[in-house]
Amino acid sequence: MVKLDQNRTPLFDAVKKYVDDKVIQFHVPGHKQGRGIKELRDYIGEKVLQMDANGMNDLDYANNPTGVIFEAEKLLAYAFGAQNAYFLVNGTTAGVQAMIMSACEPGDKIIIPRNAHKSTIGGIILSGAMPVYIQPEIDDRLGIAMGVTVENIKKAIKENPHAKAVFLINPTYYGTASDLKSIVRIAHRHEMAVLVDEAHGAHMSFHDDFPLTAMEVGADMSAASVHKTGGSLTQSSVLLLRSNMIPPEKVKQVLNLTTTSSASYVLMCSLDVARRQLAINGSDMLEQTLELARWAREELNKIKGVYAFGKELIGTPGCYDFDETKLGIHVRELGLSGYQMETRLRKEYNIQIELSDIYNILAIVSIGDRREDLEALINALGDISSKTDVQDYKNAVVIPPAPRMIVSPRDAFYSPKKVVALDKSEGEIAGEMVMAYPPGIPVICMGERITKDVVDYIKILKKERCELQGASDPHVDYIRVLGSE
């Protein structure tokens, strides 16, 4: 491969030239460089609105790039160790769905960990594939799902030898990584493609102290949220391809089905600039990020009732490696749920964390963080601890096992449905998903039999004031199930 100059930003340069040329616009968007939306322009500034252009010869076309977007995507592929890269302006959700649709046809089986993001269910519905769920390992103390083991992948492949693909998460929201290299080798020996959701791992290619990435271990496709940990703007992600099993023509065909024909040049420029920064300065920036995360974890673990978990989890079931920039903090010994802690941090200390669950909160430490911000979090938790009697709290809430799939998600999506009270839904077949968000992992998926454990768990999440999504009833007092009214 010819070495590419990562200092270049071909798309960003073209957009800047277009703005500097002061082109008279008779194309969309209708705000015409912000003149048509003065209130927004006055707040955010006119430059970003001048960059909000549309496809044309000198700026290229996102759906069929041959110019500056094509060049920018080539640089992106090289930086991440892929053969092909594709800008995504609908987040990694679009990438996850494109991966599944590229690898699977209607009726094909795909092996998926149960703690996969809701976007995988969307990809299964769109593709018509049949999910084969494998249960991730559960850490009973922390009450969180970890990665999947090599043994469970082997078992799933043995029981489903004609599956077309294996889908993995690298890393999980909480930072745990499975033995990706071994799993890729096993799947490829059985002629199964490996698709990897790296929504929380876009930074990992650029420093040696992170878990190995999908492209580094020979997986076929991955989707990474550059906006989460790589510096680009929200909603901008990348789809990566390095495969002898999935042709780029198929991927492009799928993306043209699902991607807007009016891709945001502001988002794509942010990807172009973030890629250059990661390729040129990423190692040094991430070294500083890791130093901050390690220092913060050490300080947090001096606080009574607080446990900031990290690399000591390596070697426990489902944790082959760990991303230290995921600052997960177990707070249950303070007598608070993660949800309550999130609320207190925001209302009393003006701190917003990334997510909370029944037992934990999660702070994402990234290239944009400052020491004083982490000091504020440490001081806040220390203050809360000093006002609290630490308890020897035994976790009682158990994540329910995956319910049995009765109807494929696609068939369930198109089936007639009725509404029943949650209390009376046990035994029914779910006609919609219910998930805690974040992290967006379904408690129940379309087509699955609703069990008492699922109903009880949803009630616990409701009691804890968790943000539940997916159901037509925002309060999840009622749920849609298969059947006629």
Secondary structure, 3 states (H helix, E strand, C coil): CCCCCCCCCHHHHHHHHHHHCCCCCCCCCCCCCCCCCHHHHHHHCHHHHHCCCCCECCCECCCCCCCHHHHHHHHHHHHHCCCEEEEECCHHHHHHHHHHHHHCCCCCEEEEECCCCHHHHHHHHHHCCEEEEECCCEECCCCEECCCCHHHHHHHHHHCCCCCEEEEECCCCCCEECCHHHHHHHHHHCCCEEEEEECCCCCHHHCCCCCCCCCCCCCCEEEECHHHHCCCCCCCEEEEECCCCCCHHHHHHHHHHHCCCCCCHHHHHHHHHHHHHHHHHHHHHHHHHHHHHHHHHHHHCCCCCCEEECHHHCCCCCCCEECCCEEEEECHHHCCCHHHHHHHHHHHHCCCCCEECCCEEEEECCCCCCHHHHHHHHHHHHHHHHCCCCCCCCCCCCCCCCCCECCCHHHHHHCCEEEEEHHHCCCCEECCCEEECCCCEEEECCCEECCHHHHHHHHHHHHCCCCEECCCCCCCCEEEEECCC
